[in-house]
C-alpha cells in the first residue's frame, strides 16, 4: 500500500481519495502509511481523503483521534462531490 500511494502522490494529484470500504481493520502500521501519505500529498499542495471506512476502522480512527486529522467521507461519491 505504501508503494502504491507513493506512486500516486508522485504524480501530484490535486485530490487523492482512498476508498476504505473493503478494509475491515487497520493497525498502527497501516495508520502510519495513511498519515505519511496524507502529509506527503499535502506537502505537494494536494488534498487527501478517506472514503467509506467501515465501522471498525472508523472506531479505530476515532479512538486515535485521527477522525479530526483526516477528511472522512461516508463513500467515494461524497468525497468526489466535496470541494
Contact map, one row per residue, 1 for C-alpha under 8 A:
11111000000000000000000000000000100000000000000000000000000000000000000000000000000
11111100000000000000000000000000100010000000000000000000000000000000000000000000000
11111110000000000000000000000000000000000000000000000000000000000000000000000000000
11111111000000000000000000000000000000000000000000000000000000000000000000000000000
11111111100000000000000000000000000010000000000000000000000000000000000000000000000
01111111110000000000000000000000000010000000000000000000000000000000000000000000000
00111111111000000000000000000000000000000000000000000000000000000000000000000000000
00011111111110000000000000000000000000000000000000000000000000000000000000000000000
00001111111110000000000000000000000010011000000000000000000000000000000000000000000
00000111111100000000000000000000000000000000000000000000000000000000000000000000000
00000011111110000000000000000000000000000000000000000000000000000000000000000000000
00000001111111000000000000000000000000001001010000000000000000000000000000000000000
00000001101111110000000000000000000000001000010000000000000000000000000000000000000
00000000000111110000000000000000000000000000111000000000000000000000000000000000000
00000000000011111000000000000000000000000000011110000000000000000000000000000000000
00000000000011111100000000000000000000000000011110000000000000000000000000000000000
00000000000000111110000000000000000000000000000111100000000000000000000000010011000
00000000000000011111000000000000000000000000000111100000000000000000000000000000000
00000000000000001111110000000000000000000000000001111000000000000000000000110000000
00000000000000000111111000000000000000000000000001111100000000000000000000000000000
00000000000000000011111100000000000000000000000000111100000000000000000000100000000
00000000000000000011111100000000000000000000000000000100000000000000000000000000000
00000000000000000001111111000000000000000000000000001100100000000000000000000000000
00000000000000000000111111000000000000000000000000000101100000000000000000000000000
00000000000000000000001111100000000000000000000000000001100000000000000000000000000
00000000000000000000001111111110000000000000000000000000100100000000000000000000000
00000000000000000000000011111110000000000000000000000000000000000000000000000000000
00000000000000000000000001111111000000000000000000000000000000000000000000000000000
00000000000000000000000001111111100000000000000000000000000000000000000000000000000
00000000000000000000000001111111110000000000000000000000000000000000000000000000000
00000000000000000000000001111111111000000000000000000000000000000000000000000000000
00000000000000000000000000011111111100000000000000000000000000000000000000000000000
11000000000000000000000000001111111110000000000000000000000000000000000000000000000
00000000000000000000000000000111111111000000000000000000000000000000000000000000000
00000000000000000000000000000011111111100000000000000000000000000000000000000000000
00000000000000000000000000000001111111110000000000000000000000000000000000000000000
01001100100000000000000000000000111111111000000100000000000000000000000000000000000
00000000000000000000000000000000011111111100001100000000000000000000000000000000000
00000000000000000000000000000000001111111110000000000000000000000000000000000000000
00000000100000000000000000000000000111111111000000000000000000000000000000000000000
00000000100110000000000000000000000011111111111100000000000000000000000000000000000
00000000000000000000000000000000000001111111111100000000000000000000000000000000000
00000000000000000000000000000000000000111111110000000000000000000000000000000000000
00000000000100000000000000000000000000011111110000000000000000000000000000000000000
00000000000001000000000000000000000000001111111000000000000000000000000000000000000
00000000000111110000000000000000000000001111111100000000000000000000000000000000000
00000000000001110000000000000000000001001100111110000000000000000000000000000000000
00000000000000111100000000000000000011001100011111000000000000000000011000000000000
00000000000000111100000000000000000000000000001111100000000000000000011110000010000
00000000000000001111000000000000000000000000000111111000000000000000011110000010000
00000000000000001111100000000000000000000000000011111000000000000000000111110110000
00000000000000000011100000000000000000000000000001111100000000000000000111110000000
00000000000000000011101000000000000000000000000001111111110000000000000111100000000
00000000000000000001111100000000000000000000000000011111110000000000000000000000000
00000000000000000000000000000000000000000000000000001111111000000000000000000000000
00000000000000000000000110000000000000000000000000001111111100000000000000000000000
00000000000000000000001111000000000000000000000000001111111110000000000000000000000
00000000000000000000000000000000000000000000000000001111111111000010000000000000000
00000000000000000000000000000000000000000000000000000011111111100000000000000000000
00000000000000000000000001000000000000000000000000000001111111110000000000000000000
00000000000000000000000000000000000000000000000000000000111111111110000000000000000
00000000000000000000000000000000000000000000000000000000011111111111000000000000000
00000000000000000000000000000000000000000000000000000000001111111100000000000000000
00000000000000000000000000000000000000000000000000000000000111111110000000000000000
00000000000000000000000000000000000000000000000000000000000011111111100000000000000
00000000000000000000000000000000000000000000000000000000000011111111110000000000000
00000000000000000000000000000000000000000000000000000000010011011111111100000000000
00000000000000000000000000000000000000000000000000000000000001001111111000000000000
00000000000000000000000000000000000000000000000000000000000000001111111000000000000
00000000000000000000000000000000000000000000000111000000000000000111111100000000000
00000000000000000000000000000000000000000000000111000000000000000011111110000000000
00000000000000000000000000000000000000000000000011111000000000000010011111000010000
00000000000000000000000000000000000000000000000011111000000000000000001111110110000
00000000000000000000000000000000000000000000000000111000000000000000000111110110000
00000000000000000010100000000000000000000000000000111000000000000000000011111110000
00000000000000001010000000000000000000000000000000110000000000000000000011111111000
00000000000000000000000000000000000000000000000000000000000000000000000000111111100
00000000000000000000000000000000000000000000000000100000000000000000000011111111110
00000000000000001000000000000000000000000000000011100000000000000000000111111111110
00000000000000001000000000000000000000000000000000000000000000000000000000011111111
00000000000000000000000000000000000000000000000000000000000000000000000000001111111
00000000000000000000000000000000000000000000000000000000000000000000000000000111111
00000000000000000000000000000000000000000000000000000000000000000000000000000001111
